[in-house]
């Protein structure tokens, strides 16, 4: 099974282009709708993607009303297909969620690792809390009116019924843009917005346009709690076809209960730990006649040798630089600097000495730490 990913041609089409409306990046820019000019107060207003075909007449099916739907029931309905927030992971391009982890969620093997009950910490909690404020900002600075869409939407084509969507808001009375997606990004997530709308968000919004048949969406993002930007994403039929193709392949994994090929991400690593937590005692699998497995093992050995060589080279250069820094704390170079400072002294508990002096404490205050599987290469 090959990794599902968008092709290079598609990615090139997603590069943000500065809108002719905006001109220079400034705090105030003017845009025009068909009826009247709209004052847009933002730092940047960009258009991403372009329509490559004529407008469609798709009308999404309302799968279920979510106004009084419990979270548990909402999660059960989401398992019936691929939602817009799942789209990038299903295509193998989400920065935090792997195909394998998404597959485990859709097949009921695990739940989301984002706990919204941790108020004050959870990104999901703050995203939900700030979303109405972002929508209010958008309305005030564009003049567009928005309304909630209290439903899980489904693609009307039976062949694409696995495509679901939850919209943040619908934009009313505007022929040019019909969907509003609200985003918040903290100090870590803001890096993904450095060059415009991240690819995984583009994938999410194009999925929404595919399900609803709409032609364009606005993305209003709050960066680090103090800077807002508005982007326009137009329907791109070629990109939508690519997304549909990858999502269809992913949904086949779900329907056949076949795990997709894991990628290099931490998400995939965590998913594998949960998928295969405990090995059968004294069990062994013989893969000597499996050409694919033997090739993977050879690649692993080759990469390990290469990484060891690179690590040795890295340490040699590091030690040479430490010799040049000598007794100084900082060294400055043409392309950066190195800090080599001493940390403060700290006091730690000598647990071995405590147990030796008071052996009864080990029994009184001990606890069992659950073991985990170790991946060890046993080659000659």
Secondary structure, DSSP 4 states (H G I P E B T S, - for coil): -PPP---HHHHHHTS-EE-TTT-S--SEEEEE-SSSEEEEESS-EEEE----SPPP----EEEEE-TT--HHHHHHHHTTSB-GGGHHHHTT--SS--HHHHHHHHTTS---S--TTSTTT-HHHHHHHHHHHHHHHHHHHH--EEE---EEEE-SSGGGTTBEE--SEEEES-SS--EEEEEEE-TTGGGGGTTSS-HHHHHHHHHHHHHH--SEEEEEEEETTTEEEEEEEE--HHHHHHHHHHHHHHHHHHHTT-PPPP-SSHHHHHHHHHHT-SPPTT-----TT-HHHHHHHHHHHHHHHHHHHHHHHHHHHHHHHHHHHTT-SEEEETTEEEE--PPPP-----HHHHHHH-THHHHHH--PPPP---------
